[in-house]
């Protein structure tokens, strides 16, 4: 099966890498550098940071802490993983159907 890169594969790759990076970050670490403009302005509350911390706590098995950081962290992981696998699976399924059809046509001849 030949792999053809498509733009939607980039989206799937982005979401999977983002979830993996959040899984390996330390959500409880204080004083760490952040790309978040709200946190860099000195504000303590940021819904985006809460979502990231929620996902990090989820991968550590701390479900109550994950929910307290942001209630949508757990559903976000499942939605993004489902989206990524749907993007990747659709091409494999179409390619597989094509190969079966091609083999069937060769068998009939």
Order of alpha helices (4+ residues) and beta strands (2+ residues): alpha-alpha-alpha-alpha-alpha
